[in-house]
Structures are given as structure tokens and as C-alpha cells.
């Protein structure tokens, strides 16, 4: 079991306009993606990995010129790993509106020749999935063995099962939810307000002014980060530990950093504000807020999922208070109401929402066992059609 | 049972410097306070009410020239109310550093003649309690029948029991905690970063520039407000309700307000930013972060409370995730370890942390019964000493 090693991103450009849920459309757009493993002869072993808020197409491996830049799910995807690239042809795609390569707010709007900025159209989970399907068409993948994602990535997997029921055999939804709660939306709106009210945001056209709304992005990331960790995990890792012990062994009695947790969060915020795009953050939080596939069915999730044909694997984490196990169970129940085949793992892990990115042995083993089954099915079908 | 009616704030000025925990001191300071009811002959029926983050000395009643400005605990304090002003002499005091009348960052620093701004010394819960004790001295109150508070106010009541064990017979601590968790501190630091990074904060000297860091205060209040409400209550009140239904009955596909919860939170944030002082907000969050009386006893809360002599009443609310029932139970257990007399009510209420300010019949009845008992004890003692 080792990393896939050196990988290279690829791009695919689409001239044809992509109609969006908002009524707007995007034309002349580019999708950046990576692939790992080999597509088999009947194109039946493809797995699509959908990314969450601050991730990208770079799922596994590293770049020759940047070996420290390891893919965000390298512990999950690779040779001999739970999603085994010796068996599956895995695709990671960067979503539209991102700041990691696919067309986004920092790129030139073909209509004006200037960066889109805040004029980049608001994109939805469903829009992303539609773009991913077009890329799959071009790669000759009529049906995925599985579409998989965690958090916002899980929403995309769920949307695939609803929008293109015949194009995936398995839907793998980790630490996700059928829709955000009022509290989830509230935290997103705090983040947006922090960015929008930063004078350096400049109405979204900060690129032209050579500035970046760093303070807004920092606060947005800090509040987001709190919701990714569990209260217990924070208590365990940081508690009330002081960052520096002053001469009096006491507090500093100022508005600087007293506690380790402040230092950690500010550092995370600063780091994030240096690489993430403010318009992308706004776009992605809106995509999260808007996701609610049952909305078209009077809120009836069971009716919404009646159209799906995939088999499902879901996992949630006990200490995840962003998308708690209850949210995954809503999906499970709606699937069971439709007599769908569902495997559900509720993992007792201390790390909150972030657990979906971490190496918990039970979690990894569950995913491994499930993908092993997918692999066996796929290979059996291939062997039969070859026979 | 009616409101106390028209009330008037009073002020008391102290020339003598108040030594603070930071090592700094405050001189020529003023405390603003209100009293309701009548102090009895032996001064044994006084109850001190300590306020939380955005409240003040204005606990009950209203002002003749501003009848809509009703005290923040008017449902709790008044004639025939749980804390019955026909029986008790109730005092509300505004804490130092506040923006509601007692000396704070917007007042002139006697050393410079200019507003303190960010130079106002960082004050702690214990500093507030020390100032409250000086005011009690002047009012001739050697011992309170009870010191009472919710949230940050409960911390003050707890500090009273530790700092001045002989000066209160009952300590009433509602929806509070013996110290903030890492997560609590993290939310406070997000709020501080939002304020400190607002260019209109001007290093705390915004008074001189005729500006107010409204955007920072707004974001700070929004994030705070989320922690005051329960997830369930937010779901119940707001859910995913849209603010306006657009022509297409759909989302607005922009960064404005889509959901009711966004509208509500932004409104709360805007309103708050119009009346609250940014330096006060910073000061109060630091007082919250710093409160940790067990720190002087190697974190041993039982040893910390061994010095107390009061009887205790504690209450917590099941859906309060800011200061959960578990935090109150820590105090209860530490008191029981010292064989203190403790009454503890864990109220099943849907309203999160804010429940302590709301009218829940079980909660009100518990407090009423407890204060009735205090009243009976007090009157019996008074009768005996008169006999």
C-alpha cells in the first residue's frame, strides 16, 4: 500500500455553453482533472471522486515539481488503498468556480475579457454534476462503478444518483447531508458577511486592485474551522492551554493571543487567506446552502430518491456536529423506504466533521470492504461480457 | 404580578483606585446601578443581579422617558415575580468596561483626558465582583441574601461565593460554566478578529475618528447569536424558509439574502452594531475567556469551592450547547464533594442558551420556589433578631 506517486493534472475545454440552474450559462470553460489507474476495456471501472469546500481535483499522489503537495484523499485512493487504483480508474475533477484550475471568478469572462469577479455565475451542486457528466462523456465513461464524496462531495454523489440514475452503479456519500440546516446556513452567512464587508473585497473586483480580502477570508475560515472540529477534540487538543507563559505565569491581559486554540485558529485563517479565493468561498457556501434535492418534491426525500438506481454506501461520524449522523440517517431511511440496497456505517470517531479526511481504521476498512465488493462485481461483469 | 414600573438609574463614583487582576488599576470610576424594592431594617434582604454580555444594570422596569426600554430580566424580577421585589431589595449593577453607563472605554481616561479606547484595562470577572462589593459596602450591605446571574452573570455569582464567602447566603448560577471550553474561546476569538480587523476599529481609537467598526461588530454578533440559539430552535423557527419568493419561486442566485435565517441574523448584527461598543465587546469576551477560578487550585474545582459558605441554586437547559448542562453539573459535583447544600434544575427547554432569559414555567417556578425559601429564611432571621 503506497501512494500513487507522481501525478499530473489535465485540462479539458468546453466551448458549448453550460446552462446553469440560475438561468445563466457558462461558455468556453475549462475543467481541470486528474486520473489514477487504468480505464479497463469496457470502461466499467471508473470511480469519480467529488471534492468538498477547499479541495480540488488533486485527490492523490503529488506533483514532480512540488512533492509536498499531496492529494487531499491520498490515504483513501492509491494502489492497495481502500479505493484501489490497481483496480479502479479514479477521476478527480475540480469544480467550476473553484480557485484551483477549473474556470472560476479569477479567470477572464469571455464576454468582457476581464476577470469575472463577483459576476461569475452562482453555481449549484447540480451544475457541477452536469459539468462532471460532460467530462465523463468525453472520457467515454457511460457509467461509473461509483461516484464518491465527503461533505459537499457527498452532496455531489447524491445529486449524481438523482440526476443520472443510469450513470452510476454505486453512490458513496460520506459525512454529508440531504440539505443544510438553518444553523449550517447561518455559519455560512457569517463567513460571507466577513468577506463581503472587508473593504479589500472591492465588490468582488479585488483582482484589478491588486488586493485580497485577507481579513474577511481569515474570519470566514476561522468560523468554518470551528464547525469542522468536535468540541471534545478541541478540548483534548487545546483545552485552555496557554500559548506562552508570561513572566507572571498568567494571562496577557490584552487582545492578542492567550490560548493555543486562538493561535491555531488564527494560523489556519491566515494560511487559508493566502491561497483561497474570496469569490470562490462565496460561491461554494452558496452551493452548499442551495443544495436541497427534495425541494422539488415538497421536501419528501423518499420521493426524491425514488428515481435512483444505484446501490448506496453512507458513513457518518458520531462527533460530527456540522453534518451529524442524524443527517445521514435521513438519507438512509429515505433509501430504505424505496427498498434500495444501502450499507451504512456510523463511525465512533472523536474528530468531528474532519474525520472523513482522517485515517480511522474502522472507517477505512468499511470503505475498503465496500470497494472490494464493487471491484468483484465489476470484474465479474467484465469477465462475463468477455466470455 | 406586574412590572416594577418606572425606575431610575443611579451612579456612584469612586476616587480610590481599584486594583485589577492584570496589575493595572482604575481610578475615578463610576458604577451605574438600579435598585428595586426596599432594603429592610437589618439590611438582610438584598439580592444582587449580575449581568451577562450585552446587558446592564437595567434589570427590571422601564424609564419614564423611554417606556419601551424594559429591563432585561423583567420577567424574573418585580412585585410577585420569582425574585419578588415586595420582599427583596434587588440591585442591578453595570460592570466596568461596559457601554451602558459605568466607566468604560468610551469615557475619559483621567490620566490623559481622552477616551480610554483600547487602553481601557482588561477587566476580569473577579475585578467586576470586587467593584460590586465596594458598591455594596457603600450601600451598607454586609451580606446579600443572594447573588444571582445567568451565563457570564452566573460566573460573577460563582466568583462572589469564592471571593467573599461570608457576604452571600445564596448563590444562584443559571446557564453558566466554571470556565470556557476551547470551542467557546474559539468563537470569542472569531468575534474579536472580526472587530480588530475592521479598518474602522482604528486600533480602538475610533471615537476620535467619528467612526464605528460596525461591520466587525455585526459579524461578531452574528457568530455569537448562533451560539445562543439551539440547532433545533433555529430549525423550528427558520428552517430553510426563504425570505422572499422570487418570480421563479426559487433562489436568488446572488450573495444577498435568500433565507429567513440570514435576514434574522444580519438584522440582529446590524441592530447590535448600532448600540454596542466595540472595545466593550473585546473586553467582555476576554473576561469570559479568562474566568477559571479553579486555575489557582491546579484545576481542582472541588478544592476551589471548598472555601464557599453559601447555599447554591443552579439551573441549566438541555438544548444549551454554549454552556451545556454538563458544565453546570461540574459545579454541582464539586459542591457536593464539599457537602454544600445544592439545588439543581436541569430544564428541558428548546431555546438553547437564551432560555435563561425566557419565560419557561418550570424554570420560573423553580426560581420562585427557591427565592420563596430564601425569603422565609430571611424573614425568620429578621423576626428573631427583632424579638
Interface residues (C-beta under 8 A of the other chain):
Chain A: X21 X22 X23 X24 X118 X121 X122 X179 X180 X181 X182 X183 X185 X186 X187 X189 X190 X192 X193 X194 X196 X197 X198 X199 X215 X218 X219 X222 X223 X226 X229 X231 X234 X235 X237 X238 X239 X240 X248 X251 X253 X254 X255 X258 X259 X261 X262 X265 X266 X269 X282 X286 X289 X290 X292
Chain B: X21 X22 X23 X24 X118 X121 X122 X179 X180 X181 X182 X183 X185 X186 X187 X189 X190 X192 X193 X194 X196 X197 X198 X199 X215 X218 X219 X222 X223 X226 X229 X231 X234 X235 X237 X238 X239 X240 X248 X251 X253 X254 X255 X258 X259 X261 X262 X265 X266 X269 X282 X286 X289 X290 X292
